[in-house]
């Protein structure tokens, strides 16, 4: 359950699973922009599409990554 997580747990999972993808994209942007065939590959999880009752925070962060990837074009 979501109430089983401390604020520190949520912060760690969010930083690891969502913020890190954003930060690496920002850092790589100049190199990606300079390349003719650049791409970024993120590894997400089925947890975002099929939530697991025991891992709600993990699922939320994975949905964030998947949703953000879909917005890019």
N, C-alpha and C positions, 0 to 999 in steps of 0.2 A: 504494500500500500504506500501511497505517497506520503503518508504521515510517518512512515518508518525512516524517512530520510532526514538527516540534519541539514542545516543550511550549508555546512561545509561539504557534505556529500553532493548536494545539488550544484554548488559552485564548481567542485572538482569535475563532475560529469559534464557540466555545460562547457567548461573550459576545454576538457579533453575531446569531447565529441563534436562540439559545434564551433567554438571560438578558434580552435586550432586550424580548422579548414578555412575559415575566413582569413586568418592571419597569414597562412601560407599562400593563399591566393593573392593577397595584397602585395606580399613580398615578391611573388613570381610575376606579377602583372607586367613590369617593364620587359622582361625576357619574353613573355608570351606575346606581347604586342609586337615585338620586333621580329618574331618568327612567322613565316608564311603558313606553317602547318602546326600551330600550337594547340595544345589541348590540356585539360586538367582532368584527372580521374580521381574521383572520391569513392571510397568503399563505405557503403552504408550497411543497413541491416534490414532484414525482414521484420524486425521488431517495430519499425515505423509503420509498416502496412498492416501487420497483424499484432496488435499490442499484447504484451504479456503482463498479466495482472501483477506479477511480482517485480516488474521493471518499468514503472511508468515514466520515470525521469529519463532513462535510457531511450525509451521509445520516443519521447518528446524531442530529444536532441537529434535523433536520427531523422525524424520527420522534418525538422528544421533544415538539415542538410539536403534531404531529397527535395523538399519544396523550393529551396534556394536554387538548386541545380535546374529545376524546371523553369524557373523565371529567367534564366540566362538564355540569350540567343545571339 
